[in-house]
């Protein structure tokens, strides 16, 4: 059977680093308060004029270079983002043009922090059915543009950045020994809208709005839903959790990462965390963490890797792949 295998990965971060101490100079907070509640020490914040497409392009170029291919070999670009450059067209089409890709298609996916997992599921389906052979999947955000900088409970959590992977068709045997995506599992529950949302939009306020969150409720649902997605993906492949080499979660809050690992009995040493340096970068957080673990040598070819995320909406999901 055809599998969608990752053949390259790359990341891009703004040059501007904002530490907790920097934030403490502007609002009633402290490094101790932020680290104690979130695990975050710093985050990257886009400079004025620096757009989501700029970060997406940087990650795209890095992923293509890592894969050893050029944009002419791509059939499709999928960009997961909550913070597009414009209401339309899709940010993916901006990246398409700047890469010089003149064939195929490009479009955005909006599932907030789960966007990269949703995009991976779409890319996997397109490759499995033969609709595309090579797809560039990007998660890119400038979440700082949605923040209320007077709300210390939310503005300290988020950062900007982008990560990308190149997925390509690869013939497998149909067993769990295959390289590539083994399965994806997607979920949502629109009834939980008010727990995490932006209070604006084109058809409601004619503006982007600001991020609003009920932190305690989000935490409670995050641990439960993320754990359920992990179990659903592992059970679909009939693979015990202790046989999975690495868990690459959405970087929302260190307490959520620790709580999920504890709930499922996962060794914390197997959980990739970049929260301390990246903060929560929404759809970019999973690929940024993935690239970090690849580049530092933790994730190696042949490893079983489980990606998972949960975002506003609520949306959540998981993807299991053999690297």
MOGIDA-V382232 format. One record per pair of residues at least 24 apart in sequence whose ideal C-beta (glycine too) atoms are under 10 Angstrom apart, sorted by the first residue. I is the first residue (numbers start at 1). J is the second residue. Records with the same first field share a line. If there is no record, write none. Layout:
# MOGIDA-V382232
I: J ; J
This chain:
# MOGIDA-V382232
1: 128 ; 170 ; 171 ; 172 ; 173 ; 174 ; 175 ; 178 ; 180
2: 124 ; 127 ; 128 ; 129 ; 130 ; 133 ; 169 ; 170 ; 171 ; 172 ; 174 ; 178 ; 180
3: 124 ; 127 ; 128 ; 167 ; 168 ; 169 ; 170 ; 171 ; 172 ; 173 ; 174 ; 178 ; 179 ; 180 ; 181 ; 182 ; 321 ; 322
4: 120 ; 121 ; 123 ; 124 ; 125 ; 126 ; 127 ; 128 ; 132 ; 133 ; 134 ; 135 ; 137 ; 165 ; 167 ; 168 ; 169 ; 170 ; 172 ; 179 ; 180 ; 181 ; 184 ; 321
5: 127 ; 166 ; 167 ; 168 ; 169 ; 170 ; 171 ; 172 ; 178 ; 179 ; 180 ; 181 ; 321 ; 322 ; 323
6: 63 ; 66 ; 67 ; 120 ; 137 ; 165 ; 166 ; 167 ; 168 ; 170 ; 179 ; 180 ; 181 ; 290 ; 294 ; 305 ; 321 ; 322 ; 323
7: 63 ; 64 ; 66 ; 67 ; 68 ; 69 ; 134 ; 165 ; 166 ; 167 ; 168 ; 170 ; 179 ; 180
8: 62 ; 63 ; 64 ; 65 ; 66 ; 67 ; 68 ; 69 ; 136 ; 164 ; 165 ; 166 ; 167 ; 168 ; 294
9: 59 ; 62 ; 63 ; 66 ; 67 ; 137 ; 163 ; 164 ; 165 ; 166 ; 287 ; 290 ; 291 ; 292 ; 293 ; 294 ; 295 ; 299 ; 323
10: 58 ; 59 ; 60 ; 61 ; 62 ; 63 ; 64 ; 65 ; 66 ; 67 ; 138 ; 162 ; 163 ; 164 ; 165 ; 166 ; 287 ; 291 ; 294 ; 295
11: 55 ; 58 ; 59 ; 62 ; 63 ; 139 ; 161 ; 162 ; 163 ; 164 ; 274 ; 278 ; 284 ; 287 ; 288 ; 289 ; 290 ; 291 ; 292 ; 294 ; 295
12: 44 ; 54 ; 55 ; 56 ; 57 ; 58 ; 59 ; 60 ; 61 ; 62 ; 63 ; 138 ; 140 ; 160 ; 161 ; 162 ; 163 ; 164 ; 284 ; 288 ; 291
13: 43 ; 44 ; 45 ; 46 ; 55 ; 58 ; 59 ; 159 ; 160 ; 161 ; 162 ; 163 ; 277 ; 278 ; 281 ; 284 ; 288
14: 43 ; 44 ; 45 ; 46 ; 47 ; 50 ; 54 ; 55 ; 58 ; 142 ; 144 ; 159 ; 160 ; 161 ; 162
15: 44 ; 45 ; 46 ; 47 ; 50
16: 43 ; 44 ; 45 ; 46 ; 47 ; 48 ; 50 ; 144 ; 160
17: 42 ; 43 ; 44 ; 45 ; 159 ; 277
18: 42 ; 43 ; 44 ; 45 ; 144 ; 156 ; 159 ; 160 ; 279
19: 43
20: 156
23: 149 ; 152 ; 155 ; 156
24: 152 ; 156
26: 149 ; 150 ; 152 ; 155
27: 149 ; 150 ; 151 ; 152 ; 155 ; 156
28: 152
29: 152 ; 153 ; 155 ; 156
33: 152 ; 156
34: 152 ; 156 ; 157 ; 279
35: 156 ; 254 ; 276
36: 254 ; 255
37: 153 ; 156 ; 157 ; 215 ; 253 ; 254 ; 255
38: 156 ; 157 ; 215 ; 252 ; 253 ; 254 ; 255 ; 256 ; 275 ; 276 ; 279 ; 280
39: 251 ; 252 ; 253 ; 254 ; 255 ; 256 ; 257 ; 258 ; 273 ; 275 ; 276 ; 279
40: 156 ; 157 ; 158 ; 159 ; 251 ; 253 ; 254 ; 275 ; 276 ; 277 ; 278 ; 279 ; 280
41: 275 ; 276 ; 277 ; 278 ; 279
42: 159 ; 276 ; 277 ; 278 ; 279
43: 143 ; 144 ; 155 ; 156 ; 157 ; 158 ; 159 ; 160 ; 161 ; 275 ; 276 ; 277 ; 278 ; 279 ; 280 ; 281
44: 144 ; 159 ; 160 ; 161 ; 277 ; 278 ; 279 ; 281 ; 284 ; 288
45: 142 ; 143 ; 144 ; 145 ; 147 ; 158 ; 159 ; 160 ; 161 ; 279
46: 83 ; 141 ; 142 ; 143 ; 144 ; 145 ; 159 ; 160 ; 161
47: 144 ; 160
50: 142 ; 144 ; 160
51: 83 ; 84 ; 85 ; 86 ; 91 ; 94 ; 140 ; 142 ; 145
52: 79 ; 81 ; 82 ; 83 ; 84 ; 85 ; 86 ; 91 ; 94 ; 95 ; 108 ; 138 ; 140 ; 141 ; 142 ; 143 ; 145 ; 160 ; 161 ; 162 ; 283 ; 284
53: 79 ; 81 ; 84 ; 85 ; 86 ; 90 ; 91 ; 92 ; 93 ; 94 ; 95 ; 97 ; 98 ; 138 ; 140 ; 142 ; 162
54: 85 ; 94 ; 95 ; 98 ; 140 ; 142 ; 162
55: 81 ; 83 ; 91 ; 138 ; 139 ; 140 ; 141 ; 142 ; 160 ; 161 ; 162 ; 163 ; 164 ; 281 ; 284
56: 80 ; 81 ; 84 ; 85 ; 91 ; 92 ; 94 ; 95 ; 98 ; 136 ; 138 ; 139 ; 140 ; 141 ; 142 ; 161 ; 162 ; 163 ; 164 ; 284
57: 91 ; 94 ; 95 ; 96 ; 97 ; 98 ; 99 ; 138 ; 140 ; 162 ; 164
58: 95 ; 140 ; 161 ; 162 ; 164
59: 95 ; 136 ; 138 ; 139 ; 140 ; 161 ; 162 ; 163 ; 164 ; 165 ; 284 ; 287 ; 288 ; 291
60: 92 ; 95 ; 96 ; 98 ; 99 ; 101 ; 136 ; 137 ; 138 ; 140 ; 162 ; 163 ; 164 ; 165 ; 166
61: 95 ; 98 ; 99 ; 164
62: 162 ; 163 ; 164 ; 291
63: 136 ; 137 ; 138 ; 162 ; 163 ; 164 ; 165 ; 166 ; 167 ; 287 ; 291
64: 99 ; 136 ; 164 ; 166
65: 166
66: 164 ; 165 ; 166 ; 291 ; 294 ; 295
67: 134 ; 136 ; 164 ; 165 ; 166 ; 167 ; 168
68: 166
69: 134 ; 136 ; 166 ; 168
70: 99 ; 100 ; 101
71: 95 ; 96 ; 98 ; 99 ; 100 ; 101 ; 102 ; 103 ; 104 ; 136
72: 99 ; 100 ; 101 ; 102 ; 103 ; 104
73: 101 ; 103 ; 104 ; 133 ; 134 ; 136 ; 166 ; 168
74: 99 ; 101 ; 103 ; 104 ; 105 ; 106 ; 132 ; 133 ; 134 ; 135 ; 136 ; 166 ; 168
75: 101 ; 103 ; 104 ; 105 ; 126 ; 127 ; 131 ; 132 ; 133 ; 134 ; 135 ; 136 ; 168 ; 169
76: 101 ; 103 ; 104 ; 105 ; 106 ; 107 ; 122 ; 123 ; 126 ; 127 ; 131 ; 132 ; 133 ; 134 ; 135 ; 136 ; 137 ; 167
77: 101 ; 104 ; 105 ; 106 ; 107 ; 108 ; 123 ; 135 ; 136 ; 137 ; 138 ; 164
78: 105 ; 106 ; 107 ; 108 ; 109 ; 115 ; 116 ; 118 ; 119 ; 120 ; 122 ; 123 ; 126 ; 132 ; 135 ; 136 ; 137 ; 138 ; 139 ; 164 ; 167
79: 106 ; 107 ; 108 ; 109 ; 110 ; 115 ; 116 ; 119 ; 136 ; 137 ; 138 ; 139 ; 140 ; 162 ; 164 ; 283
80: 108 ; 109 ; 110 ; 111 ; 112 ; 113 ; 114 ; 115 ; 116 ; 117 ; 118 ; 119 ; 120 ; 122 ; 137 ; 138 ; 139 ; 140 ; 141 ; 162 ; 163 ; 164 ; 282 ; 283 ; 284 ; 286 ; 287 ; 309 ; 311
81: 108 ; 109 ; 110 ; 111 ; 112 ; 115 ; 116 ; 119 ; 138 ; 139 ; 140 ; 141 ; 142 ; 143 ; 162 ; 282 ; 283 ; 284
82: 108 ; 110 ; 111 ; 112 ; 113 ; 115 ; 139 ; 140 ; 141 ; 142 ; 143 ; 145 ; 146 ; 198 ; 208 ; 211 ; 282 ; 283 ; 284 ; 311 ; 312
83: 140 ; 141 ; 142 ; 143 ; 144 ; 145 ; 146 ; 160 ; 198 ; 208 ; 282 ; 283 ; 284
84: 108 ; 110 ; 140 ; 141 ; 142 ; 208
85: 140 ; 142
87: 201 ; 202 ; 206 ; 208
88: 202
91: 138 ; 140
92: 119 ; 136 ; 137 ; 138 ; 140
95: 136 ; 138 ; 140 ; 162 ; 164
96: 136
99: 136
101: 136
104: 132 ; 133 ; 134 ; 135 ; 136
105: 131 ; 132 ; 135
106: 136 ; 138
108: 138 ; 140 ; 283
109: 137 ; 138 ; 139 ; 283
110: 283 ; 311 ; 313 ; 315
111: 186 ; 188 ; 282 ; 283 ; 309 ; 310 ; 311 ; 312 ; 313 ; 314 ; 315 ; 316 ; 317
112: 141 ; 143 ; 196 ; 197 ; 198 ; 211 ; 250 ; 282 ; 283 ; 309 ; 310 ; 311 ; 312 ; 313 ; 314 ; 315
113: 139 ; 141 ; 143 ; 196 ; 222 ; 250 ; 251 ; 252 ; 280 ; 281 ; 282 ; 283 ; 284 ; 285 ; 286 ; 309 ; 310 ; 311 ; 312 ; 313 ; 314 ; 315 ; 316
114: 186 ; 187 ; 188 ; 225 ; 229 ; 250 ; 282 ; 283 ; 286 ; 308 ; 309 ; 310 ; 311 ; 312 ; 313 ; 314 ; 315 ; 316 ; 317 ; 318
115: 139 ; 140 ; 141 ; 250 ; 282 ; 283 ; 284 ; 285 ; 286 ; 309 ; 311 ; 315 ; 317
116: 140 ; 163 ; 164 ; 165 ; 250 ; 282 ; 283 ; 284 ; 285 ; 286 ; 287 ; 288 ; 290 ; 307 ; 309 ; 311 ; 317 ; 319
117: 184 ; 185 ; 186 ; 229 ; 233 ; 250 ; 283 ; 286 ; 307 ; 308 ; 309 ; 310 ; 311 ; 315 ; 316 ; 317 ; 318 ; 319
118: 184 ; 186 ; 188 ; 283 ; 309 ; 311 ; 315 ; 316 ; 317 ; 319
119: 165 ; 167 ; 184 ; 283 ; 286 ; 287 ; 319
120: 165 ; 167 ; 181 ; 184 ; 186 ; 286 ; 287 ; 307 ; 317 ; 318 ; 319 ; 321
121: 181 ; 183 ; 184 ; 185 ; 186 ; 317 ; 318 ; 319
122: 184 ; 186
123: 165 ; 166 ; 167 ; 181 ; 184
124: 167 ; 180 ; 181 ; 182 ; 183 ; 184 ; 319 ; 321
125: 181 ; 184
126: 167 ; 169
127: 167 ; 168 ; 169 ; 170 ; 180 ; 181
128: 169 ; 180 ; 181
130: 169
132: 167 ; 168 ; 169
133: 167 ; 168 ; 169 ; 170
134: 166 ; 167 ; 168 ; 169
135: 165 ; 166 ; 167 ; 168 ; 169
136: 164 ; 165 ; 166 ; 167
137: 163 ; 164 ; 165 ; 166 ; 167 ; 287
138: 162 ; 163 ; 164 ; 165 ; 283 ; 284 ; 287
139: 163 ; 164 ; 165 ; 250 ; 281 ; 282 ; 283 ; 284 ; 285 ; 286 ; 287 ; 288 ; 290 ; 309
140: 164 ; 281 ; 282 ; 283 ; 284 ; 287
141: 280 ; 281 ; 282 ; 283 ; 284 ; 285 ; 288
142: 281 ; 282 ; 284
143: 211 ; 279 ; 280 ; 281 ; 282 ; 283 ; 284 ; 285
144: 279 ; 281
145: 208 ; 210 ; 211
146: 198 ; 199 ; 200 ; 208 ; 209 ; 210 ; 211 ; 212 ; 282
147: 210 ; 211
148: 199 ; 209 ; 210 ; 211 ; 212
149: 210
150: 210
151: 210 ; 211 ; 212 ; 213
153: 213 ; 214 ; 215
154: 196 ; 210 ; 211 ; 212 ; 213 ; 215 ; 280
155: 210 ; 211
156: 279 ; 280
157: 211 ; 213 ; 215 ; 251 ; 252 ; 253 ; 275 ; 279 ; 280
158: 211 ; 252 ; 278 ; 279 ; 280 ; 281 ; 282 ; 285
159: 251 ; 275 ; 277 ; 278 ; 279 ; 280 ; 281 ; 282 ; 284 ; 285 ; 288
160: 278 ; 279 ; 281 ; 282 ; 284
161: 274 ; 278 ; 279 ; 281 ; 282 ; 284 ; 285 ; 287 ; 288
162: 281 ; 283 ; 284 ; 287 ; 288 ; 291
163: 278 ; 281 ; 283 ; 284 ; 285 ; 286 ; 287 ; 288 ; 289 ; 290 ; 291 ; 292
164: 284 ; 287 ; 288 ; 290 ; 291
165: 286 ; 287 ; 290 ; 291 ; 294 ; 321
167: 321
172: 322
175: 237 ; 322
176: 237 ; 238 ; 239 ; 243 ; 304 ; 320 ; 322
177: 302 ; 322
178: 321 ; 322
179: 301 ; 302 ; 321 ; 322 ; 323
180: 321 ; 322 ; 323
181: 307 ; 319 ; 320 ; 321 ; 322
182: 233 ; 234 ; 236 ; 237 ; 239 ; 304 ; 305 ; 306 ; 319 ; 320 ; 321 ; 322
183: 232 ; 233 ; 234 ; 235 ; 236 ; 237 ; 239 ; 318 ; 319 ; 320 ; 321
184: 229 ; 232 ; 233 ; 236 ; 307 ; 317 ; 318 ; 319 ; 320 ; 321
185: 228 ; 229 ; 230 ; 231 ; 232 ; 233 ; 234 ; 235 ; 236 ; 308 ; 316 ; 317 ; 318 ; 319 ; 320
186: 229 ; 232 ; 315 ; 316 ; 317 ; 318 ; 319
187: 225 ; 228 ; 229 ; 232 ; 310 ; 313 ; 314 ; 315 ; 316 ; 317 ; 318
188: 225 ; 310 ; 311 ; 313 ; 314 ; 315 ; 316 ; 317
189: 221 ; 225 ; 313 ; 314 ; 315 ; 316
190: 313 ; 314 ; 315
191: 313 ; 314
192: 217 ; 218 ; 221 ; 225 ; 312 ; 313 ; 314 ; 315
193: 312 ; 313 ; 314
194: 312
195: 219 ; 220 ; 221 ; 222 ; 312 ; 313 ; 314
196: 221 ; 222 ; 310 ; 311 ; 312 ; 313 ; 314
197: 312 ; 313
198: 312
211: 282 ; 312
212: 312
213: 312
215: 253
218: 252 ; 253 ; 256 ; 310 ; 311 ; 312 ; 314
219: 252 ; 253 ; 255 ; 256 ; 259
220: 256 ; 259
221: 310 ; 314 ; 316
222: 249 ; 250 ; 252 ; 253 ; 255 ; 256 ; 257 ; 259 ; 260 ; 309 ; 310 ; 311 ; 314 ; 316
223: 253 ; 255 ; 256 ; 257 ; 258 ; 259 ; 260 ; 261 ; 262 ; 263 ; 264 ; 310
224: 259 ; 260 ; 263 ; 310 ; 316
225: 260 ; 308 ; 309 ; 310 ; 314 ; 315 ; 316 ; 317
226: 250 ; 252 ; 256 ; 257 ; 259 ; 260 ; 263 ; 264 ; 308 ; 309 ; 310 ; 316 ; 317 ; 318
227: 259 ; 260 ; 261 ; 262 ; 263 ; 264 ; 266 ; 308
228: 263 ; 264 ; 308 ; 310 ; 316 ; 318
229: 260 ; 306 ; 307 ; 308 ; 309 ; 310 ; 316 ; 317 ; 318 ; 319
230: 260 ; 261 ; 263 ; 264 ; 266 ; 306 ; 307 ; 308 ; 318 ; 320
231: 263 ; 264 ; 318
232: 308 ; 317 ; 318 ; 320
233: 306 ; 307 ; 308 ; 317 ; 318 ; 319 ; 320 ; 321
234: 264 ; 304 ; 306 ; 318 ; 320
236: 318 ; 320
237: 304 ; 306 ; 320 ; 322
239: 304 ; 306 ; 320
241: 265 ; 266 ; 267 ; 270 ; 306
242: 266 ; 267 ; 270
243: 304
244: 270 ; 303 ; 304 ; 305 ; 306 ; 320
245: 270 ; 298 ; 299 ; 300 ; 302 ; 303 ; 304 ; 305 ; 306 ; 322 ; 323
246: 270 ; 271 ; 272 ; 289 ; 290 ; 293 ; 294 ; 298 ; 299 ; 300 ; 303 ; 304 ; 305 ; 306 ; 307 ; 323
247: 271 ; 272 ; 273 ; 289 ; 304 ; 305 ; 306 ; 307 ; 308 ; 318
248: 272 ; 273 ; 274 ; 285 ; 286 ; 287 ; 288 ; 289 ; 290 ; 291 ; 292 ; 293 ; 294 ; 298 ; 299 ; 305 ; 306 ; 307 ; 308 ; 309 ; 319 ; 321
249: 273 ; 275 ; 285 ; 286 ; 289 ; 306 ; 307 ; 308 ; 309 ; 310 ; 318
250: 275 ; 280 ; 281 ; 282 ; 283 ; 284 ; 285 ; 286 ; 289 ; 307 ; 308 ; 309 ; 310 ; 311 ; 316 ; 317
251: 275 ; 276 ; 277 ; 278 ; 279 ; 280 ; 281 ; 282 ; 284 ; 285 ; 286 ; 288 ; 289 ; 309
252: 279 ; 280 ; 282 ; 285 ; 309 ; 310 ; 311
253: 279 ; 280
256: 310
260: 308 ; 310
266: 306
269: 298
270: 298 ; 305 ; 306
272: 296 ; 298 ; 299 ; 305 ; 307
280: 311
282: 309 ; 311 ; 312
283: 309 ; 311
285: 309 ; 311
286: 319
290: 323
293: 323
294: 323
299: 323
